[in-house]
Amino acid sequence: MAATEPVRSETALAAPKQADFSYGSPANDAAGLPLALSVFADRAHVRGMMRDDAAAAGFRVSEAGELSRLLEGEAGALGEVVLVDCPQVDGAALAALSRLDMRVAHAGAQLVVSTTVDALDDVFACMDQSRPLLLVDPTRAERVIALGQVLARFPSLRLRELTEEDRLMLLRLTEQVGQIAERLDRIGRQDEAGGRESPSAFRFESPAPAFAAETEDGSERLARAVRPPLPDPRLVRRILRQRQLRGRFFDGDLFADPAWDMLLALTAARAEHERVSVTSLCIASGVPPTTALRWIGQMTEAGLFERVEDDTDRRRAFVALTDKAADAMARYFAELGKGAAQLV
């Protein structure tokens, strides 16, 4: 039975120099108190690094222990932020994660879970309430970036005056987050007609155009135009293969567009009546899994993707297009017409 570890790391791991995310002193909430953070990881060296990095980011590490503490009922009150490392899953680990998922959702805390590609589908399936931030085989810098994302969700925090060196380091660590934000800004650009900021990522908020149709008695009624069907999945798969082929001849970063590649993959799957696991979708994105998971989270918030539970096996969950996203893809390919076959 694992005992709670002291806040200071016995491993004395030297944390790399990081951007100072502290707010005056440690990260403070609206009352001026340090934000509490809980760490759960079975690997002692990883637990030590997570704890040290959290402390360097200005959090007050209130608890650090093994995942089994969540099942044994020994874990105390959760902090505002919970860091978890779960590289392998078994029955006990899944039970611990499921229990933590419910506790975090009930407490309104922020959950960050690091795992591996092999365990990703299982972890994704058992955590359906807390909307965790998932990381796959993260580097130490990626964990710090995740902590920065978490801090950004606390609007009451005020960033203290940073030195020039701190600012440069902060820019490097948050570069990936900034790229995502820039793309999302373009998604949410202002509505062309009304000049209002569009509340979603879709460009067709108005209903499908209606036209007057004559009835048998000679009167007219409004009839909704038939929306186009989804494109031929063979065509969509061909476009995906052509896009992926570029990576054999050029640096993949030159053409990285994970949002579009995932939209194409899910469009083909919907037309084929197939389900897509989160791991498969990460692979289809063409970017590292952690980056793909950020995009999946953002696309879900934008109303493009949705989580779909497996009715026959509660241990599995999938990612799918929302009806609006499917309609948008159908209209897009219908607009392209025969020219879609020439897309690369």
C-alpha positions as CSV (number, residue, x, y, z in Angstrom):
1,M,0.0,0.0,0.0
2,A,1.8,3.1,-1.2
3,A,2.2,6.0,1.2
4,T,1.9,9.6,0.1
5,E,5.3,11.0,-0.8
6,P,6.6,14.3,0.6
7,V,6.4,17.2,-1.7
8,R,10.1,17.5,-2.2
9,S,11.6,15.0,-4.5
10,E,14.0,12.5,-3.0
11,T,15.3,11.7,-6.4
12,A,16.7,15.2,-6.7
13,L,16.1,15.2,-10.4
14,A,17.4,18.4,-12.0
15,A,14.6,20.0,-13.9
16,P,15.6,21.7,-17.1
17,K,15.4,25.4,-17.2
18,Q,11.8,26.3,-18.1
19,A,9.7,29.4,-18.6
20,D,8.6,30.8,-15.2
21,F,4.9,30.4,-15.2
22,S,4.7,31.7,-11.6
23,Y,2.2,34.4,-10.8
24,G,3.9,36.8,-8.3
25,S,4.9,33.7,-6.4
26,P,3.4,30.3,-7.1
27,A,0.4,30.0,-9.5
28,N,-2.4,31.7,-7.6
29,D,-6.1,31.5,-7.7
30,A,-8.6,34.3,-7.3
31,A,-8.0,34.3,-3.5
32,G,-4.2,34.6,-3.9
33,L,-3.6,31.0,-2.8
34,P,-1.3,28.6,-4.8
35,L,-3.1,26.2,-7.1
36,A,-3.0,22.7,-5.7
37,L,-1.8,19.9,-7.9
38,S,-2.0,16.1,-7.4
39,V,0.4,13.6,-9.1
40,F,-0.4,9.9,-9.7
41,A,2.2,7.7,-11.4
42,D,3.5,4.2,-10.7
43,R,7.0,4.9,-12.2
44,A,8.9,6.7,-9.4
45,H,11.3,8.6,-11.7
46,V,8.4,9.9,-13.9
47,R,6.5,10.8,-10.7
48,G,9.5,12.8,-9.5
49,M,9.9,14.6,-12.8
50,M,6.2,15.5,-13.0
51,R,6.3,16.8,-9.4
52,D,9.4,18.9,-10.0
53,D,8.1,20.4,-13.2
54,A,4.8,21.2,-11.6
55,A,6.6,22.9,-8.7
56,A,8.8,24.8,-11.1
57,A,5.6,26.0,-12.9
58,G,4.4,27.5,-9.6
59,F,1.9,24.9,-8.4
60,R,1.6,23.7,-4.9
61,V,2.0,19.9,-5.1
62,S,-0.4,18.6,-2.5
63,E,0.0,14.9,-3.2
64,A,2.1,12.5,-5.1
65,G,1.6,8.7,-5.2
66,E,0.8,5.6,-7.1
67,L,-2.3,5.0,-9.1
68,S,-3.4,2.3,-6.6
69,R,-4.1,5.1,-4.1
70,L,-7.2,6.0,-6.1
71,L,-8.6,2.5,-5.6
72,E,-7.5,2.0,-2.0
73,G,-9.4,5.2,-1.0
74,E,-6.2,6.7,0.5
75,A,-6.0,9.6,-1.9
76,G,-7.0,12.9,-0.3
77,A,-8.9,15.8,-1.8
78,L,-7.9,16.4,-5.4
79,G,-6.0,19.5,-6.4
80,E,-7.3,22.0,-9.0
81,V,-5.0,20.2,-11.4
82,V,-4.3,16.4,-11.5
83,L,-1.4,14.9,-13.4
84,V,-1.4,11.2,-14.2
85,D,1.0,8.9,-15.9
86,C,-0.4,5.6,-17.2
87,P,1.8,4.0,-19.9
88,Q,0.3,0.5,-19.5
89,V,-3.3,-0.5,-18.8
90,D,-4.7,-3.5,-16.9
91,G,-7.9,-4.0,-15.0
92,A,-6.7,-2.1,-11.9
93,A,-5.3,0.8,-13.9
94,L,-8.5,1.2,-15.9
95,A,-10.6,1.0,-12.7
96,A,-8.4,3.7,-11.1
97,L,-8.7,5.9,-14.2
98,S,-12.4,5.5,-14.4
99,R,-12.8,6.5,-10.7
100,L,-10.5,9.4,-11.2
101,D,-12.4,10.5,-14.2
102,M,-15.6,10.7,-12.2
103,R,-13.9,12.5,-9.3
104,V,-12.3,15.1,-11.5
105,A,-15.5,15.8,-13.4
106,H,-17.4,16.2,-10.1
107,A,-14.8,18.5,-8.6
108,G,-14.4,20.6,-11.8
109,A,-10.6,20.0,-11.8
110,Q,-8.3,19.9,-14.8
111,L,-6.9,16.5,-15.7
112,V,-3.7,15.8,-17.7
113,V,-3.0,12.2,-18.5
114,S,0.1,10.9,-20.2
115,T,0.0,7.4,-21.8
116,T,1.4,5.4,-24.8
117,V,0.1,4.7,-28.2
118,D,-0.6,1.1,-27.2
119,A,-2.7,2.1,-24.3
120,L,-4.3,5.2,-25.9
121,D,-7.6,3.6,-27.0
122,D,-8.3,2.1,-23.6
123,V,-7.4,5.3,-21.7
124,F,-9.6,7.4,-24.1
125,A,-12.5,5.0,-23.7
126,C,-12.6,4.9,-19.9
127,M,-12.3,8.7,-19.4
128,D,-15.5,10.1,-20.8
129,Q,-16.6,12.7,-18.2
130,S,-13.7,14.9,-17.3
131,R,-12.5,15.9,-20.8
132,P,-8.9,15.3,-19.9
133,L,-5.9,16.7,-21.8
134,L,-4.2,13.5,-23.2
135,L,-0.5,13.3,-24.0
136,V,1.2,10.4,-25.8
137,D,4.8,9.5,-24.8
138,P,5.3,13.2,-23.9
139,T,8.7,14.9,-23.5
140,R,9.4,16.9,-20.5
141,A,8.8,20.1,-22.5
142,E,5.4,18.8,-23.7
143,R,4.3,18.3,-20.1
144,V,5.3,21.9,-19.3
145,I,3.3,23.1,-22.4
146,A,0.4,21.2,-21.0
147,L,0.7,22.9,-17.7
148,G,0.8,26.2,-19.5
149,Q,-2.5,25.3,-21.3
150,V,-4.0,24.4,-17.9
151,L,-2.9,27.7,-16.4
152,A,-4.5,29.6,-19.3
153,R,-7.9,28.1,-18.3
154,F,-7.8,30.0,-15.0
155,P,-8.7,33.6,-16.1
156,S,-8.2,35.0,-12.6
157,L,-4.4,34.4,-12.9
158,R,-2.2,37.4,-13.6
159,L,1.1,36.8,-15.3
160,R,3.9,38.6,-13.4
161,E,6.5,40.7,-15.2
162,L,8.9,38.3,-17.0
163,T,12.5,38.8,-17.8
164,E,13.5,38.8,-21.5
165,E,15.0,35.3,-21.1
166,D,11.8,34.1,-19.6
167,R,9.8,35.5,-22.5
168,L,12.0,33.7,-25.0
169,M,11.7,30.4,-23.2
170,L,8.0,30.8,-22.9
171,L,7.7,31.4,-26.6
172,R,9.6,28.3,-27.4
173,L,7.6,26.1,-25.1
174,T,4.2,27.3,-26.2
175,E,4.9,27.4,-30.0
176,Q,2.8,24.4,-30.7
177,V,-0.1,25.8,-28.7
178,G,0.2,29.1,-30.6
179,Q,0.0,27.4,-33.9
180,I,-3.2,25.7,-33.0
181,A,-4.7,28.9,-31.7
182,E,-3.8,30.7,-34.9
183,R,-5.6,28.1,-37.0
184,L,-8.6,28.2,-34.7
185,D,-8.8,31.9,-35.0
186,R,-9.2,31.5,-38.8
187,I,-11.9,28.9,-38.2
188,G,-13.8,31.3,-36.1
189,R,-13.4,34.3,-38.4
190,Q,-16.3,36.7,-38.7
191,D,-19.4,35.9,-40.6
192,E,-19.2,37.6,-44.0
193,A,-22.8,38.6,-44.2
194,G,-23.6,40.0,-40.8
195,G,-20.1,41.0,-39.7
196,R,-20.7,39.0,-36.5
197,E,-18.3,36.5,-35.0
198,S,-19.5,33.1,-36.0
199,P,-20.2,31.0,-32.9
200,S,-19.0,27.8,-34.6
201,A,-16.6,26.5,-37.2
202,F,-19.2,26.1,-39.9
203,R,-19.8,28.5,-42.8
204,F,-23.4,27.4,-43.4
205,E,-25.3,28.4,-40.2
206,S,-28.4,29.2,-42.2
207,P,-30.7,26.3,-43.2
208,A,-30.4,24.7,-46.6
209,P,-32.0,26.9,-49.3
210,A,-35.7,26.4,-49.8
211,F,-37.6,26.7,-53.1
212,A,-41.3,26.9,-54.1
213,A,-42.8,23.6,-55.2
214,E,-46.3,23.3,-56.7
215,T,-48.7,20.9,-55.0
216,E,-51.4,18.8,-56.7
217,D,-54.1,21.4,-56.0
218,G,-52.0,24.1,-57.6
219,S,-50.8,25.8,-54.5
220,E,-47.2,26.4,-53.6
221,R,-45.3,25.1,-50.6
222,L,-41.8,25.6,-49.4
223,A,-39.6,22.5,-50.0
224,R,-36.1,22.1,-48.7
225,A,-33.4,21.4,-51.2
226,V,-31.9,17.9,-51.1
227,R,-28.5,18.0,-49.5
228,P,-25.8,16.1,-51.5
229,P,-24.6,12.7,-50.3
230,L,-21.2,12.0,-48.9
231,P,-18.4,11.6,-51.5
232,D,-17.3,8.2,-52.8
233,P,-15.0,6.9,-50.0
234,R,-12.6,5.4,-52.6
235,L,-12.1,9.0,-53.9
236,V,-11.4,10.3,-50.3
237,R,-9.0,7.5,-49.6
238,R,-7.2,8.2,-52.8
239,I,-6.8,11.9,-51.9
240,L,-5.5,10.9,-48.5
241,R,-2.9,8.5,-50.0
242,Q,-1.8,11.3,-52.4
243,R,-1.4,13.7,-49.6
244,Q,0.6,11.2,-47.5
245,L,2.8,10.4,-50.5
246,R,4.4,13.9,-50.3
247,G,6.1,12.8,-47.1
248,R,8.3,10.5,-49.0
249,F,9.9,13.3,-50.9
250,F,9.6,16.4,-48.7
251,D,9.7,17.2,-45.0
252,G,6.3,16.3,-43.6
253,D,6.1,19.6,-41.7
254,L,5.9,21.5,-44.9
255,F,2.4,20.1,-45.6
256,A,1.2,19.3,-42.1
257,D,-2.6,19.9,-42.0
258,P,-3.9,17.4,-39.3
259,A,-7.3,19.0,-39.2
260,W,-8.0,18.4,-42.9
261,D,-6.4,14.9,-42.9
262,M,-8.6,13.9,-40.0
263,L,-11.7,15.3,-41.6
264,L,-11.0,13.3,-44.8
265,A,-10.4,10.1,-42.8
266,L,-13.6,10.5,-40.9
267,T,-15.6,11.4,-44.0
268,A,-14.4,8.2,-45.7
269,A,-15.2,6.1,-42.6
270,R,-18.7,7.6,-42.3
271,A,-19.4,6.8,-46.0
272,E,-18.1,3.2,-45.4
273,H,-20.1,2.9,-42.2
274,E,-16.9,2.2,-40.3
275,R,-15.9,3.4,-36.9
276,V,-12.5,5.1,-36.2
277,S,-10.6,4.6,-33.0
278,V,-8.7,7.6,-31.5
279,T,-5.4,5.9,-32.3
280,S,-6.3,5.3,-35.9
281,L,-7.3,8.9,-36.2
282,C,-4.0,10.1,-34.7
283,I,-2.2,8.0,-37.4
284,A,-4.3,9.5,-40.1
285,S,-3.4,13.0,-39.0
286,G,0.2,12.6,-40.0
287,V,1.5,14.4,-36.9
288,P,2.7,13.1,-33.5
289,P,0.0,11.6,-31.4
290,T,0.1,14.3,-28.7
291,T,-0.3,17.0,-31.4
292,A,-3.1,15.0,-33.0
293,L,-4.9,14.7,-29.7
294,R,-4.8,18.5,-29.2
295,W,-6.4,18.9,-32.6
296,I,-9.0,16.3,-31.8
297,G,-9.9,18.2,-28.6
298,Q,-10.1,21.5,-30.5
299,M,-12.2,20.0,-33.3
300,T,-14.5,18.5,-30.8
301,E,-15.0,21.8,-29.1
302,A,-15.6,23.4,-32.4
303,G,-18.5,21.0,-33.1
304,L,-16.7,19.1,-35.9
305,F,-15.9,15.8,-34.1
306,E,-17.8,13.9,-31.5
307,R,-17.1,11.0,-29.2
308,V,-19.2,7.9,-29.9
309,E,-19.5,5.1,-27.3
310,D,-19.5,1.5,-28.3
311,D,-23.0,0.2,-27.3
312,T,-21.8,-3.4,-27.1
313,D,-18.5,-2.8,-25.2
314,R,-18.3,0.1,-22.8
315,R,-14.5,-0.3,-22.8
316,R,-14.3,1.1,-26.3
317,A,-15.1,4.5,-27.8
318,F,-14.6,6.1,-31.2
319,V,-14.4,9.5,-32.9
320,A,-16.8,10.5,-35.6
321,L,-17.9,13.5,-37.6
322,T,-20.9,15.4,-36.3
323,D,-23.9,15.7,-38.6
324,K,-23.0,19.3,-39.4
325,A,-19.4,18.4,-40.3
326,A,-20.6,15.5,-42.5
327,D,-23.0,17.9,-44.2
328,A,-20.2,20.4,-44.7
329,M,-17.9,17.8,-46.3
330,A,-20.7,16.6,-48.6
331,R,-21.3,20.1,-49.8
332,Y,-17.6,20.8,-50.3
333,F,-17.2,17.7,-52.5
334,A,-20.4,18.5,-54.3
335,E,-19.1,22.0,-55.1
336,L,-15.9,20.5,-56.4
337,G,-17.7,18.1,-58.6
338,K,-15.6,16.0,-61.0
339,G,-12.6,18.2,-60.2
340,A,-12.3,16.4,-56.8
341,A,-10.6,13.5,-58.5
342,Q,-7.6,15.8,-59.3
343,L,-7.1,16.9,-55.7
344,V,-3.7,16.2,-54.1
